[in-house]
């Protein structure tokens, strides 16, 4: 059975991806990891091909480490 997550109602940490990601990546580069703590989870708000937000398609990614601007073991 999949684990369901409910995103917080307020942003506790906010940054953006620094590049595209896919389902097989184990490292994700962010524009900043300042004040982010590991291990943890990030919630990715997705956009469609024209840049419109698709809040029903959010993704939750767990990670165990931080190295520079990268979160690792995703």
C-alpha positions as CSV (number, residue, x, y, z in Angstrom):
1,X,0.0,0.0,0.0
2,X,1.5,3.4,-0.9
3,X,2.3,6.0,1.7
4,X,0.2,9.1,1.5
5,X,1.6,12.5,2.5
6,X,-0.3,15.7,3.2
7,X,1.7,18.8,2.3
8,X,2.0,21.4,5.0
9,X,-0.3,24.5,4.6
10,X,2.7,26.8,4.9
11,X,6.1,26.7,3.3
12,X,8.7,25.9,5.8
13,X,11.5,25.8,3.1
14,X,11.2,27.1,-0.4
15,X,13.6,26.7,-3.3
16,X,13.5,25.7,-7.0
17,X,14.9,22.8,-9.0
18,X,18.1,23.7,-10.8
19,X,17.4,21.6,-13.9
20,X,15.1,18.8,-15.0
21,X,14.6,15.6,-13.1
22,X,13.3,12.1,-13.9
23,X,12.1,9.1,-12.0
24,X,15.5,7.4,-12.0
25,X,17.6,10.1,-10.5
26,X,19.1,9.6,-7.0
27,X,20.5,13.1,-6.8
28,X,18.5,16.3,-7.3
29,X,20.2,19.8,-7.7
30,X,18.4,22.7,-6.1
31,X,19.1,26.4,-6.4
32,X,19.7,26.5,-2.7
33,X,19.9,24.1,0.2
34,X,20.4,26.8,2.9
35,X,18.5,25.8,6.1
36,X,17.4,22.5,4.6
37,X,18.1,19.5,6.9
38,X,18.7,15.9,6.1
39,X,17.2,13.4,6.2
40,X,13.9,14.8,5.0
41,X,11.3,15.2,2.3
42,X,10.7,17.8,-0.3
43,X,7.4,18.5,-2.1
44,X,7.7,19.4,-5.8
45,X,5.0,21.5,-7.2
46,X,4.7,20.5,-10.9
47,X,4.1,22.7,-13.9
48,X,2.7,21.6,-17.3
49,X,4.5,22.2,-20.6
50,X,3.2,25.8,-20.8
51,X,4.3,26.6,-17.2
52,X,0.9,26.5,-15.6
53,X,0.9,25.0,-12.0
54,X,-0.6,21.5,-11.6
55,X,-1.1,21.2,-7.9
56,X,-2.9,17.9,-8.2
57,X,0.4,16.4,-9.6
58,X,2.7,17.3,-6.7
59,X,5.5,14.9,-5.9
60,X,6.9,14.0,-2.5
61,X,10.6,13.0,-2.6
62,X,12.6,11.6,0.3
63,X,16.3,12.2,0.6
64,X,19.0,11.2,3.1
65,X,21.8,13.7,2.5
66,X,22.9,17.1,1.3
67,X,26.0,17.9,-0.7
68,X,26.4,21.5,-1.8
69,X,23.2,22.3,-3.7
70,X,22.3,18.6,-4.2
71,X,20.0,16.5,-2.2
72,X,21.2,12.9,-2.3
73,X,19.9,9.3,-2.1
74,X,16.5,10.4,-3.4
